Amino acid sequence: MPNYPHKISSKLPYVKTTIFTTVGLMAKKYKATNLSQGFPNFEPDQHLLDLVTKALNEGHNQYAPMAGLPKLREVIAHKITTLHHRKYDPESEITITIGASQAIFTAVTAFIGKGDEVIVFKPAYDCYEPAITVNGGIPVHVQLNEKDYKINWDVFRDKITSKTRMVIINTPHNPTGTILSSDDMLELQKGIKNTNIIVISDEVYEHIIFDGNEHQSASRFDDLASRTFVCASFGKTFHVTGWKVGYCVAPKELMHEFRKTHQFNVFCVDHPVQHALAAYLQDPEHYLGLNRFYQEKRDFFLNALKDSRFTIVPSQGTYFQLLGYSNITEESDVDFVERLIVEHKLASIPISVFNVGERDDKVLRFCFAKTQETLEKATSILNKL
């Protein structure tokens, strides 16, 4: 095939294939047990599937309202008021999105232009920085502390300049499994008070948090709530990541700008699924029980590894667990991940690829949103290392 004859200029010249795709392809090639990518390998509640079928058969197969099904937005508003004591207007402050990634991209696109700076805490999920860059913005990194992955708030405050337009946070945090405490949220609130800085709070694991801790949503804090897009995911909550349905809440003035971009990007979201979710959310136990469900999986995974050579700090939230391997090998995390796949048929994710300067902490991320059979197979491999 001849070379492409036209000169093009990439808006994302340094973006490569994601680590998730790379590891996923290797796992498939070597038939490895896959604890790398963050999705369950078990089925969702049959009742939820039946509700989708019901909606399909009832004829909800054309465009949904641009902002989302009103009754779904209403139940989301009720959920947030109950859990976080913040009232959002379903009509003007809640939008249904194609997953949280689209919500994040839309919020960035609506507000970030050439030369605007956006503070990102590293390691960070890999969709944030391309969204900033493609809109002409400049990612400004704050590296989380080694070992405990806490935020150094003095460093954060030093990164704020007259060009800082936005901050992106993520709690519970992917890939580290840590959570932001109430004190952390107050530090953030204090650090940006009396500025016009907008916050995106990625809270897709809002209902997966352990050991009796409470999720500290940005919506709980007055000043933060007044400037924040809270982005969430039904896919993560209800084991249906392939449906790509989430939501975004923000004050009316921010959401007005958000919807300007949303309507010309995706316009609306899967109609029958919205009807199903609106009905399913009527029972709070469908999401409140998730903490217990995933803590049992986390505890099973960690208990099975208690005599292994890995260093373990229990995950505080998400369905990811970091394992430190410095007692096993001095290999880089990328090399160790590749060797685990090829030689031991087990796939995980290296953390260095998400750090500033690819700092290698000698830890790997494992997803425990898997069946017990899969977790038993994986821990049997890990215990032999």
C-alpha positions as a Markdown table, in Angstrom:
| # | Residue | x | y | z |
|---|---|---|---|---|
| 1 | Met | 0.0 | 0.0 | 0.0 |
| 2 | Pro | 1.5 | 3.4 | -1.0 |
| 3 | Asn | 2.2 | 6.0 | 1.6 |
| 4 | Tyr | -0.6 | 8.4 | 2.4 |
| 5 | Pro | -0.1 | 11.3 | 0.0 |
| 6 | His | -1.4 | 14.1 | 2.2 |
| 7 | Lys | 0.4 | 15.8 | 5.1 |
| 8 | Ile | -1.6 | 15.6 | 8.4 |
| 9 | Ser | -0.9 | 17.1 | 11.8 |
| 10 | Ser | -1.9 | 15.0 | 14.7 |
| 11 | Lys | -3.5 | 16.6 | 17.7 |
| 12 | Leu | -2.3 | 13.7 | 19.9 |
| 13 | Pro | 1.1 | 12.9 | 18.4 |
| 14 | Tyr | 2.4 | 11.2 | 21.6 |
| 15 | Val | -0.6 | 9.0 | 22.4 |
| 16 | Lys | 0.2 | 5.3 | 22.0 |
| 17 | Thr | -1.8 | 2.1 | 22.3 |
| 18 | Thr | -3.0 | 2.0 | 25.9 |
| 19 | Ile | -1.5 | -0.4 | 28.4 |
| 20 | Phe | -4.9 | -2.0 | 28.8 |
| 21 | Thr | -5.0 | -2.9 | 25.1 |
| 22 | Thr | -1.4 | -4.1 | 25.1 |
| 23 | Val | -1.8 | -6.4 | 28.1 |
| 24 | Gly | -5.2 | -7.6 | 27.0 |
| 25 | Leu | -3.8 | -8.7 | 23.6 |
| 26 | Met | -0.9 | -10.5 | 25.3 |
| 27 | Ala | -3.2 | -12.2 | 27.8 |
| 28 | Lys | -5.3 | -13.4 | 24.9 |
| 29 | Lys | -2.3 | -14.6 | 22.9 |
| 30 | Tyr | -0.8 | -16.6 | 25.8 |
| 31 | Lys | -4.2 | -17.7 | 27.2 |
| 32 | Ala | -3.5 | -16.0 | 30.5 |
| 33 | Thr | -5.9 | -15.6 | 33.4 |
| 34 | Asn | -6.8 | -11.9 | 33.0 |
| 35 | Leu | -6.8 | -9.8 | 36.2 |
| 36 | Ser | -5.6 | -6.7 | 34.2 |
| 37 | Gln | -8.6 | -4.9 | 32.8 |
| 38 | Gly | -11.2 | -3.5 | 35.1 |
| 39 | Phe | -14.4 | -5.3 | 34.3 |
| 40 | Pro | -16.2 | -8.3 | 36.0 |
| 41 | Asn | -16.2 | -11.7 | 34.4 |
| 42 | Phe | -19.5 | -12.6 | 35.9 |
| 43 | Glu | -23.0 | -11.6 | 34.8 |
| 44 | Pro | -25.2 | -8.8 | 36.2 |
| 45 | Asp | -28.4 | -9.2 | 38.1 |
| 46 | Gln | -31.0 | -11.0 | 35.9 |
| 47 | His | -33.6 | -8.6 | 37.1 |
| 48 | Leu | -31.8 | -5.7 | 35.6 |
| 49 | Leu | -31.5 | -7.6 | 32.3 |
| 50 | Asp | -35.2 | -8.4 | 32.4 |
| 51 | Leu | -35.9 | -4.7 | 32.9 |
| 52 | Val | -34.0 | -3.8 | 29.7 |
| 53 | Thr | -35.9 | -6.5 | 27.8 |
| 54 | Lys | -39.2 | -5.1 | 29.2 |
| 55 | Ala | -38.2 | -1.6 | 28.1 |
| 56 | Leu | -37.3 | -2.8 | 24.6 |
| 57 | Asn | -40.6 | -4.6 | 24.2 |
| 58 | Glu | -42.5 | -1.6 | 25.5 |
| 59 | Gly | -41.2 | 0.4 | 22.6 |
| 60 | His | -38.6 | 2.7 | 24.1 |
| 61 | Asn | -36.4 | 2.3 | 21.1 |
| 62 | Gln | -36.1 | 5.8 | 19.7 |
| 63 | Tyr | -34.1 | 8.8 | 20.9 |
| 64 | Ala | -34.1 | 9.6 | 24.6 |
| 65 | Pro | -34.3 | 13.2 | 25.8 |
| 66 | Met | -30.9 | 14.9 | 25.3 |
| 67 | Ala | -30.2 | 15.3 | 29.0 |
| 68 | Gly | -31.5 | 11.9 | 29.8 |
| 69 | Leu | -34.7 | 10.2 | 30.9 |
| 70 | Pro | -36.5 | 12.5 | 33.5 |
| 71 | Lys | -37.4 | 9.7 | 35.9 |
| 72 | Leu | -33.8 | 8.4 | 35.8 |
| 73 | Arg | -32.5 | 11.9 | 36.6 |
| 74 | Glu | -35.0 | 12.2 | 39.4 |
| 75 | Val | -33.9 | 9.0 | 41.1 |
| 76 | Ile | -30.3 | 10.0 | 40.8 |
| 77 | Ala | -31.1 | 13.3 | 42.5 |
| 78 | His | -32.8 | 11.4 | 45.3 |
| 79 | Lys | -29.9 | 9.1 | 45.7 |
| 80 | Ile | -27.4 | 12.0 | 46.0 |
| 81 | Thr | -29.6 | 13.8 | 48.5 |
| 82 | Thr | -29.9 | 10.7 | 50.6 |
| 83 | Leu | -26.2 | 9.8 | 50.6 |
| 84 | His | -24.5 | 13.2 | 50.5 |
| 85 | His | -27.2 | 15.7 | 51.6 |
| 86 | Arg | -26.9 | 17.8 | 48.4 |
| 87 | Lys | -29.8 | 18.7 | 46.2 |
| 88 | Tyr | -29.4 | 18.8 | 42.5 |
| 89 | Asp | -32.2 | 19.8 | 40.2 |
| 90 | Pro | -33.0 | 16.9 | 37.9 |
| 91 | Glu | -34.0 | 19.2 | 35.1 |
| 92 | Ser | -31.0 | 21.5 | 34.9 |
| 93 | Glu | -28.2 | 19.9 | 36.9 |
| 94 | Ile | -28.1 | 16.2 | 36.0 |
| 95 | Thr | -27.2 | 14.7 | 32.6 |
| 96 | Ile | -27.0 | 11.1 | 31.6 |
| 97 | Thr | -23.8 | 10.3 | 29.7 |
| 98 | Ile | -22.2 | 7.5 | 27.7 |
| 99 | Gly | -20.2 | 6.4 | 30.7 |
| 100 | Ala | -18.0 | 8.5 | 32.9 |
| 101 | Ser | -15.3 | 8.9 | 30.2 |
| 102 | Gln | -17.7 | 10.8 | 28.0 |
| 103 | Ala | -18.7 | 12.9 | 30.9 |
| 104 | Ile | -15.1 | 13.8 | 31.7 |
| 105 | Phe | -14.2 | 14.5 | 28.0 |
| 106 | Thr | -17.3 | 16.7 | 27.6 |
| 107 | Ala | -16.6 | 18.7 | 30.8 |
| 108 | Val | -13.0 | 19.2 | 29.7 |
| 109 | Thr | -14.0 | 20.2 | 26.2 |
| 110 | Ala | -16.6 | 22.6 | 27.4 |
| 111 | Phe | -14.1 | 24.6 | 29.5 |
| 112 | Ile | -10.5 | 24.0 | 28.4 |
| 113 | Gly | -8.9 | 25.9 | 25.6 |
| 114 | Lys | -5.4 | 26.6 | 24.3 |
| 115 | Gly | -2.9 | 27.2 | 27.1 |
| 116 | Asp | -5.3 | 26.4 | 30.0 |
| 117 | Glu | -3.6 | 24.4 | 32.7 |
| 118 | Val | -5.3 | 21.4 | 34.3 |
| 119 | Ile | -3.9 | 19.8 | 37.4 |
| 120 | Val | -3.9 | 16.0 | 37.3 |
| 121 | Phe | -2.8 | 13.7 | 40.2 |
| 122 | Lys | -0.5 | 10.9 | 39.1 |
| 123 | Pro | -0.8 | 7.9 | 38.7 |
| 124 | Ala | -4.0 | 8.8 | 36.8 |
| 125 | Tyr | -6.5 | 6.9 | 34.7 |
| 126 | Asp | -5.4 | 7.3 | 31.1 |
| 127 | Cys | -8.4 | 9.2 | 29.7 |
| 128 | Tyr | -7.7 | 12.5 | 31.5 |
| 129 | Glu | -4.6 | 13.8 | 29.7 |
| 130 | Pro | -5.6 | 13.1 | 26.1 |
| 131 | Ala | -8.9 | 15.0 | 26.7 |
| 132 | Ile | -6.9 | 18.0 | 28.0 |
| 133 | Thr | -4.3 | 17.9 | 25.2 |
| 134 | Val | -6.7 | 17.5 | 22.3 |
| 135 | Asn | -8.5 | 20.7 | 23.5 |
| 136 | Gly | -5.2 | 22.6 | 23.6 |
| 137 | Gly | -4.8 | 22.4 | 27.4 |
| 138 | Ile | -1.7 | 21.7 | 29.4 |
| 139 | Pro | -1.7 | 18.8 | 31.9 |
| 140 | Val | 0.1 | 19.8 | 35.1 |
| 141 | His | 1.2 | 16.8 | 37.2 |
| 142 | Val | 1.1 | 16.3 | 40.9 |
| 143 | Gln | 2.7 | 13.0 | 41.8 |
| 144 | Leu | 1.1 | 11.0 | 44.6 |
| 145 | Asn | 3.5 | 10.0 | 47.4 |
| 146 | Glu | 5.3 | 6.7 | 47.1 |
| 147 | Lys | 4.1 | 3.8 | 49.2 |
| 148 | Asp | 0.8 | 5.4 | 50.5 |
| 149 | Tyr | -0.2 | 7.3 | 47.4 |
| 150 | Lys | -1.5 | 10.3 | 49.4 |
| 151 | Ile | -1.6 | 13.8 | 48.0 |
| 152 | Asn | 1.0 | 16.3 | 49.2 |
| 153 | Trp | -1.2 | 19.4 | 49.4 |
| 154 | Asp | 1.7 | 21.8 | 49.7 |
| 155 | Val | 2.9 | 20.5 | 46.3 |
| 156 | Phe | -0.6 | 20.9 | 44.9 |
| 157 | Arg | -0.9 | 24.5 | 46.1 |
| 158 | Asp | 2.5 | 25.3 | 44.5 |
| 159 | Lys | 1.2 | 24.0 | 41.1 |
| 160 | Ile | -1.6 | 26.5 | 41.0 |
| 161 | Thr | -1.0 | 29.5 | 38.7 |
| 162 | Ser | -3.0 | 32.2 | 37.0 |
| 163 | Lys | -3.4 | 29.7 | 34.1 |
| 164 | Thr | -4.9 | 26.9 | 36.2 |
| 165 | Arg | -8.4 | 26.4 | 34.9 |
| 166 | Met | -9.3 | 23.0 | 36.2 |
| 167 | Val | -8.4 | 20.1 | 38.6 |
| 168 | Ile | -9.2 | 16.5 | 38.1 |
| 169 | Ile | -9.6 | 14.2 | 41.1 |
| 170 | Asn | -10.5 | 10.5 | 41.4 |
| 171 | Thr | -11.9 | 8.8 | 44.5 |
| 172 | Pro | -12.0 | 5.9 | 45.1 |
| 173 | His | -8.8 | 6.0 | 43.1 |
| 174 | Asn | -7.9 | 3.9 | 40.0 |
| 175 | Pro | -5.2 | 2.4 | 39.9 |
| 176 | Thr | -4.1 | 2.6 | 43.6 |
| 177 | Gly | -7.3 | 1.6 | 45.4 |
| 178 | Thr | -6.9 | 4.6 | 47.8 |
| 179 | Ile | -9.7 | 7.0 | 48.8 |
| 180 | Leu | -9.7 | 10.7 | 49.6 |
| 181 | Ser | -10.6 | 11.5 | 53.2 |
| 182 | Ser | -12.8 | 14.3 | 54.4 |
| 183 | Asp | -9.6 | 16.1 | 55.3 |
| 184 | Asp | -8.3 | 15.7 | 51.8 |
| 185 | Met | -11.5 | 17.2 | 50.3 |
| 186 | Leu | -11.3 | 20.1 | 52.7 |
| 187 | Glu | -7.6 | 20.7 | 51.7 |
| 188 | Leu | -8.7 | 20.8 | 48.1 |
| 189 | Gln | -11.6 | 23.1 | 48.9 |
| 190 | Lys | -9.3 | 25.4 | 50.8 |
| 191 | Gly | -6.6 | 25.3 | 48.1 |
| 192 | Ile | -8.9 | 26.6 | 45.3 |
| 193 | Lys | -11.1 | 28.9 | 47.3 |
| 194 | Asn | -11.4 | 32.4 | 45.9 |
| 195 | Thr | -10.4 | 31.1 | 42.4 |
| 196 | Asn | -12.5 | 30.3 | 39.3 |
| 197 | Ile | -10.9 | 26.8 | 39.1 |
| 198 | Ile | -13.4 | 24.1 | 38.0 |
| 199 | Val | -13.1 | 20.6 | 39.4 |
| 200 | Ile | -13.9 | 17.3 | 37.7 |
| 201 | Ser | -14.5 | 14.6 | 40.4 |
| 202 | Asp | -14.3 | 11.1 | 38.9 |
| 203 | Glu | -16.4 | 9.0 | 41.3 |
| 204 | Val | -17.1 | 5.9 | 39.2 |
| 205 | Tyr | -16.3 | 3.6 | 42.1 |
| 206 | Glu | -18.6 | 5.6 | 44.5 |
| 207 | His | -20.3 | 2.5 | 45.7 |
| 208 | Ile | -17.2 | 0.3 | 46.1 |
| 209 | Ile | -15.5 | 1.4 | 49.4 |
| 210 | Phe | -14.4 | -0.8 | 52.2 |
| 211 | Asp | -13.9 | -1.3 | 56.0 |
| 212 | Gly | -16.7 | 1.0 | 57.1 |
| 213 | Asn | -15.4 | 4.1 | 55.3 |
| 214 | Glu | -17.7 | 6.6 | 53.7 |
| 215 | His | -17.3 | 7.9 | 50.2 |
| 216 | Gln | -16.4 | 11.6 | 50.4 |
| 217 | Ser | -18.1 | 12.9 | 47.3 |
| 218 | Ala | -17.3 | 16.4 | 46.1 |
| 219 | Ser | -21.0 | 17.1 | 46.4 |
| 220 | Arg | -20.7 | 17.0 | 50.2 |
| 221 | Phe | -18.6 | 20.1 | 50.4 |
| 222 | Asp | -20.3 | 23.5 | 49.8 |
| 223 | Asp | -17.5 | 25.3 | 47.9 |
| 224 | Leu | -16.4 | 22.2 | 46.0 |
| 225 | Ala | -20.0 | 21.4 | 45.0 |
| 226 | Ser | -20.4 | 24.9 | 43.6 |
| 227 | Arg | -17.6 | 24.3 | 41.1 |
| 228 | Thr | -17.5 | 20.6 | 40.5 |
| 229 | Phe | -18.7 | 18.1 | 37.8 |
| 230 | Val | -19.2 | 14.8 | 39.6 |
| 231 | Cys | -18.9 | 12.0 | 37.1 |
| 232 | Ala | -20.2 | 8.5 | 37.8 |
| 233 | Ser | -20.8 | 5.1 | 36.1 |
| 234 | Phe | -23.6 | 2.7 | 36.2 |
| 235 | Gly | -21.4 | 0.2 | 34.3 |
| 236 | Lys | -19.0 | 0.0 | 37.3 |
| 237 | Thr | -21.8 | -0.1 | 39.8 |
| 238 | Phe | -24.0 | -2.8 | 38.2 |
| 239 | His | -21.4 | -5.0 | 36.5 |
| 240 | Val | -22.4 | -3.8 | 33.0 |
| 241 | Thr | -19.3 | -1.9 | 31.7 |
| 242 | Gly | -20.2 | -2.7 | 28.1 |
| 243 | Trp | -23.4 | -0.7 | 28.4 |
| 244 | Lys | -21.4 | 2.5 | 28.7 |
| 245 | Val | -24.0 | 4.5 | 30.7 |
| 246 | Gly | -23.2 | 7.0 | 33.4 |
| 247 | Tyr | -24.1 | 10.4 | 34.7 |
| 248 | Cys | -22.8 | 13.8 | 35.5 |
| 249 | Val | -24.0 | 16.3 | 38.1 |
| 250 | Ala | -23.0 | 20.0 | 38.4 |
| 251 | Pro | -24.5 | 23.4 | 39.3 |
| 252 | Lys | -26.9 | 24.8 | 36.7 |
| 253 | Glu | -24.4 | 27.3 | 35.2 |
| 254 | Leu | -21.8 | 24.6 | 34.7 |
| 255 | Met | -24.2 | 22.1 | 33.4 |
| 256 | His | -25.6 | 24.6 | 30.9 |
| 257 | Glu | -22.2 | 24.8 | 29.2 |
| 258 | Phe | -21.7 | 21.0 | 29.5 |
| 259 | Arg | -24.9 | 20.3 | 27.6 |
| 260 | Lys | -23.8 | 22.6 | 24.8 |
| 261 | Thr | -21.0 | 20.2 | 24.0 |
| 262 | His | -22.9 | 17.1 | 25.0 |
| 263 | Gln | -25.8 | 17.7 | 22.5 |
| 264 | Phe | -23.5 | 17.9 | 19.5 |
| 265 | Asn | -21.2 | 15.1 | 20.6 |
| 266 | Val | -23.5 | 12.2 | 21.5 |
| 267 | Phe | -26.9 | 14.0 | 21.9 |
| 268 | Cys | -28.5 | 11.2 | 24.0 |
| 269 | Val | -27.9 | 7.8 | 25.6 |
| 270 | Asp | -29.3 | 4.3 | 25.2 |
| 271 | His | -33.1 | 4.8 | 25.8 |
| 272 | Pro | -34.3 | 1.3 | 27.0 |
| 273 | Val | -31.3 | 1.0 | 29.4 |
| 274 | Gln | -32.2 | 4.3 | 31.0 |
| 275 | His | -35.8 | 3.0 | 31.6 |
| 276 | Ala | -34.3 | -0.2 | 33.2 |
| 277 | Leu | -31.9 | 1.8 | 35.4 |
| 278 | Ala | -34.6 | 4.1 | 36.6 |
| 279 | Ala | -36.6 | 1.2 | 37.8 |
| 280 | Tyr | -33.7 | -0.7 | 39.2 |
| 281 | Leu | -32.4 | 2.2 | 41.2 |
| 282 | Gln | -35.7 | 2.3 | 43.1 |
| 283 | Asp | -34.2 | -0.3 | 45.4 |
| 284 | Pro | -31.2 | 1.3 | 47.2 |
| 285 | Glu | -29.9 | -2.1 | 48.2 |
| 286 | His | -28.9 | -2.7 | 44.5 |
| 287 | Tyr | -26.0 | -0.2 | 45.1 |
| 288 | Leu | -25.7 | 0.0 | 48.9 |
| 289 | Gly | -24.9 | -3.7 | 49.0 |
| 290 | Leu | -22.0 | -3.3 | 46.6 |
| 291 | Asn | -19.5 | -2.5 | 49.4 |
| 292 | Arg | -20.1 | -5.8 | 51.1 |
| 293 | Phe | -20.1 | -7.7 | 47.8 |
| 294 | Tyr | -16.7 | -6.5 | 46.7 |
| 295 | Gln | -15.1 | -6.4 | 50.2 |
| 296 | Glu | -15.8 | -10.2 | 50.3 |
| 297 | Lys | -13.9 | -10.6 | 47.0 |
| 298 | Arg | -11.1 | -8.3 | 48.2 |
| 299 | Asp | -10.8 | -10.2 | 51.5 |
| 300 | Phe | -10.8 | -13.6 | 49.7 |
| 301 | Phe | -8.1 | -12.4 | 47.3 |
| 302 | Leu | -5.9 | -11.1 | 50.1 |
| 303 | Asn | -6.5 | -13.9 | 52.5 |
| 304 | Ala | -5.4 | -16.4 | 49.8 |
| 305 | Leu | -2.1 | -14.3 | 49.4 |
| 306 | Lys | -1.4 | -13.9 | 53.1 |
| 307 | Asp | 1.6 | -16.3 | 53.0 |
| 308 | Ser | 2.9 | -15.1 | 49.6 |
| 309 | Arg | 6.0 | -13.0 | 49.1 |
| 310 | Phe | 4.0 | -9.9 | 48.0 |
| 311 | Thr | 3.7 | -6.8 | 50.0 |
| 312 | Ile | 0.1 | -6.0 | 50.6 |
| 313 | Val | -1.7 | -2.8 | 51.7 |
| 314 | Pro | -5.5 | -3.6 | 51.5 |
| 315 | Ser | -7.4 | -1.6 | 48.9 |
| 316 | Gln | -9.7 | 1.0 | 50.4 |
| 317 | Gly | -12.0 | 1.2 | 47.4 |
| 318 | Thr | -12.5 | 0.2 | 43.7 |
| 319 | Tyr | -12.1 | -3.4 | 42.7 |
| 320 | Phe | -8.4 | -3.1 | 42.3 |
| 321 | Gln | -5.6 | -4.3 | 44.6 |
| 322 | Leu | -1.9 | -3.3 | 44.4 |
| 323 | Leu | 0.7 | -5.9 | 45.2 |
| 324 | Gly | 4.3 | -5.0 | 45.9 |
| 325 | Tyr | 6.8 | -7.5 | 44.4 |
| 326 | Ser | 10.2 | -6.1 | 45.5 |
| 327 | Asn | 10.8 | -9.3 | 47.6 |
| 328 | Ile | 10.4 | -11.4 | 44.4 |
| 329 | Thr | 12.4 | -9.6 | 41.7 |
| 330 | Glu | 14.2 | -6.4 | 40.8 |
| 331 | Glu | 12.7 | -6.4 | 37.3 |
| 332 | Ser | 10.8 | -3.3 | 36.1 |
| 333 | Asp | 7.1 | -3.6 | 36.6 |
| 334 | Val | 6.6 | -3.6 | 32.8 |
| 335 | Asp | 9.0 | -6.5 | 32.4 |
| 336 | Phe | 7.6 | -8.4 | 35.3 |
| 337 | Val | 4.0 | -8.0 | 33.9 |
| 338 | Glu | 5.2 | -9.4 | 30.5 |
| 339 | Arg | 7.0 | -12.4 | 32.2 |
| 340 | Leu | 4.0 | -13.2 | 34.3 |
| 341 | Ile | 1.9 | -13.4 | 31.2 |
| 342 | Val | 4.3 | -15.4 | 29.1 |
| 343 | Glu | 5.7 | -17.8 | 31.8 |
| 344 | His | 2.9 | -18.0 | 34.4 |
| 345 | Lys | -0.2 | -17.2 | 32.3 |
| 346 | Leu | -1.4 | -14.4 | 34.6 |
| 347 | Ala | -2.1 | -10.8 | 33.4 |
| 348 | Ser | -1.9 | -7.6 | 35.6 |
| 349 | Ile | -1.2 | -3.9 | 35.0 |
| 350 | Pro | 2.1 | -2.1 | 35.7 |
| 351 | Ile | 1.7 | 1.1 | 37.6 |
| 352 | Ser | 4.8 | 2.9 | 36.3 |
| 353 | Val | 3.0 | 3.8 | 33.0 |
| 354 | Phe | 0.7 | 6.1 | 35.0 |
| 355 | Asn | 3.3 | 7.9 | 37.1 |
| 356 | Val | 5.3 | 11.0 | 36.4 |
| 357 | Gly | 8.5 | 10.0 | 34.6 |
| 358 | Glu | 7.2 | 6.4 | 34.7 |
| 359 | Arg | 8.4 | 6.1 | 38.3 |
| 360 | Asp | 8.6 | 2.4 | 39.1 |
| 361 | Asp | 7.3 | 1.6 | 42.6 |
| 362 | Lys | 7.6 | -2.1 | 42.0 |
| 363 | Val | 3.8 | -2.7 | 42.3 |
| 364 | Leu | 1.3 | -4.3 | 40.0 |
| 365 | Arg | -2.5 | -3.7 | 39.8 |
| 366 | Phe | -4.8 | -6.7 | 39.9 |
| 367 | Cys | -8.6 | -6.6 | 39.4 |
| 368 | Phe | -10.6 | -8.8 | 41.8 |
| 369 | Ala | -14.0 | -8.2 | 40.1 |
| 370 | Lys | -13.8 | -11.9 | 39.1 |
| 371 | Thr | -15.5 | -15.2 | 40.0 |
| 372 | Gln | -14.1 | -17.1 | 42.9 |
| 373 | Glu | -12.8 | -19.8 | 40.5 |
| 374 | Thr | -10.8 | -17.1 | 38.6 |
| 375 | Leu | -9.4 | -15.6 | 41.9 |
| 376 | Glu | -8.4 | -19.1 | 43.1 |
| 377 | Lys | -6.6 | -19.8 | 39.9 |
| 378 | Ala | -4.8 | -16.4 | 40.0 |
| 379 | Thr | -3.8 | -16.6 | 43.7 |
| 380 | Ser | -2.5 | -20.1 | 43.2 |
| 381 | Ile | -0.1 | -18.7 | 40.5 |
| 382 | Leu | 0.9 | -15.8 | 42.7 |
| 383 | Asn | 1.7 | -17.9 | 45.7 |
| 384 | Lys | 4.2 | -19.9 | 43.7 |
| 385 | Leu | 6.3 | -16.8 | 42.9 |
